[in-house]
Amino acid sequence: MLFKKNQTIIFVGDSITDCGRVKPAGEGCLPGSPYGNGYVALSFAYLHAQYPHLHLRIINQGTDGDRSTDLLLRYSDILLYKPDWVVMMIGVNDVWRYFDCPGMKDIHVDCATYQQNLEAIVEQNKENKIKTIFLSPFIMEVNPQDPMRRKLDTYRSAMQKLSEKYGLHYIDVQESFDLLLHEATSYEISRDRIHPNIVGHMVIMKTLIDYIETR
């Protein structure tokens, strides 16, 4: 089990992580779910039900619409919590803006810049003795020749290579969705191939939990 007693784990990312979390910090015992209604809330529930003795502090700091550039700009706010772990899923908006806003080139983030942004974050984690877990970006599309899937795979590969360079934990969420999509259609999991329903969020949570429980 990767997580140890009394550790703080912060989840960062875009809308898939945000999922309606409480602002400014998604945590606590407020009515409803301060952690949002996605994989972070599911992970919180599982870890506290299965490992209550660890007394883990879990914080959701996902922000709707974030690209890697946006996450890097606000990363100093993440460091204020002095986490032991950062679980990071970022990259789909870096890719998506090429397809839903093709004329707005000023908001496009090319793969080289994406990798530089991730590396700058990793260096800050390293400097602050924070352990990093990367969750790969994904799309509900199994056709490798689909233009957006093909582009996203290059960003996903960049994240994996950076993980190998720094010896970080890398979890391939795309691979988990590819397995599910052999039996289910993308419409059963997401209406836009990006934002998962609760079934998709369970896939992310289970992929994460399976990894951390076996390390």
Number of C-alpha atoms within 10 A of each C-alpha: 10 10 17 13 12 12 15 18 23 25 22 25 26 23 21 26 27 26 21 19 26 19 14 9 15 23 21 13 8 10 6 10 16 20 32 21 19 25 27 30 24 18 20 20 13 15 18 15 10 10 14 11 12 14 14 18 17 23 26 28 27 29 21 16 15 21 24 23 20 15 24 17 11 11 16 12 11 18 15 8 12 17 20 19 20 23 20 23 23 29 27 26 23 24 23 19 18 18 12 10 12 12 11 10 10 9 15 20 21 13 20 10 14 21 21 15 20 23 18 14 19 20 14 16 20 13 9 13 13 18 16 23 19 23 24 24 26 25 22 23 19 17 11 12 10 11 10 17 17 14 18 25 18 13 24 24 16 19 25 19 15 19 20 12 10 13 10 16 17 21 22 19 22 21 14 16 22 18 11 17 17 10 8 12 12 22 13 12 22 17 12 11 13 20 18 23 17 15 14 22 22 17 18 24 21 18 18 21 16 12 15 15 10 8 9
